[in-house]
Amino acid sequence: MKLVGLSRQIAHTMAVMALGITSLVVIAAYVFYYVWETYWPEQIPAIGLIPTGPEWLLILCSATIGLTIAIIVAINLSRRILVPLNSVTDSIRKLAQGDLSARAVANDHSLGEATQLAEDFNLLASKLQRMTEEQAFWNAAIAHELRTPVTILRGRLQGLAEGVFLPDEKQFQSLLTQVEALNRLIEDLRVVSLAENGHLSLSRQEVDLTVEIRSLVDFMSAPLAEAGQHIVLDLQATIVYCDPARVRQALLALLENAREHATPGKILIQTYVKNEVYRLCVIDEGPGIPDALVPHVFTAFRRAPDARGSGTGLGLAVVAAIARAHGGQSKYSTTSQGGSKIEICWPYQIAKSGGTHA
């Protein structure tokens, strides 16, 4: 069995100690008898079973020197081993007290398992700190997003109760708009949370997404026209195995994102199959996403400080979650004209093979 890391080092150290002590005794014996035979040959007694006084002295001195060396080596080795272990213990205690920045010392990589333990603890502590920070960020972001519609609802309802506003259709339509915004925010949060935990369920079926896309385009034409945008379709009619309701939700989020952030102009929706992958793309005419934010484009609540519109910052996170639930992915790229191209794709061979419905 191959010994690695700390086990190998301990075994190696003990072997060296044993060899060293044995060598010391043998060499000391040769030196002792050489000196005795050279200077006092007449006093060398006949060889017997019981050691003589000088021989007992040799054995005692050799054992004392060997034991001293062994103790020094053992103390040095134990200190080296205990440094990372004590550091892990202290860091665990600090972590339990709420200090998420606590880290163990793992400088001596020759200790193998002890160093690996410290490094694994540091990795765990880093992940715990990052998750805690992300949770705090999420709580603050959710509170911020909920505050606006709740404040508007409260103000409108208080105004209606006090007679400041007339209970006409316009007021009720305004209240309904805020309720729909709350409902959409809650649904987006639910989708992202379920996807993060791997529990986003799908109701897959074989469907022609061309029909679903045209229906959604009809629904979004008026809001997009108010923003000075119009949709151009480039659709490849084919049967796709997916959850049409979730794909419709993802496409709605993409169109809402374009309405909020894209400049007036054309919005192209493409569908096609390439390399056994079904692809749904939404392409606008700009201004695109800053390079610094591109790595976080599908992260929840990540928006540019000067972003146009009043979106929640959840739309593209929902798109990515739905794509992952289908076994696919979401991609962002910049077009040659400086616009944004957002693509969701998932394996197409499932539809072709007529797989089992989920």
Protein Blocks (a to p, Z undefined) as FASTA:
>chain_A
ZZehjlmmmmmmmmmmmmmmmmmmmmmmmmmmmmmmmmmmmlpccddfbdcfklmmmmmm
mmmmmmmmmmmmmmmmmmmmmmmmmmmmmmmmmmmnopakbccddfblmnommmmmmmmm
mmmmmmmmmmmmmmmmmmmmmmmmmmmmmmmmmmmmmmmmnomaccdfklmmmmmmmmmm
mmmmmmmmmmmmmmmnopaccddddddfklmmmmmmmmmmmmmmmnopacdddddddddd
ddfklmmmmmmmmmmmmmmmmccdddddddddeehiacdddddebjbjafklmmmmmggh
iacfklgcjdehlmmmmmmmmmmmnopacdddddfkopacddddddfklmmnopacZZ
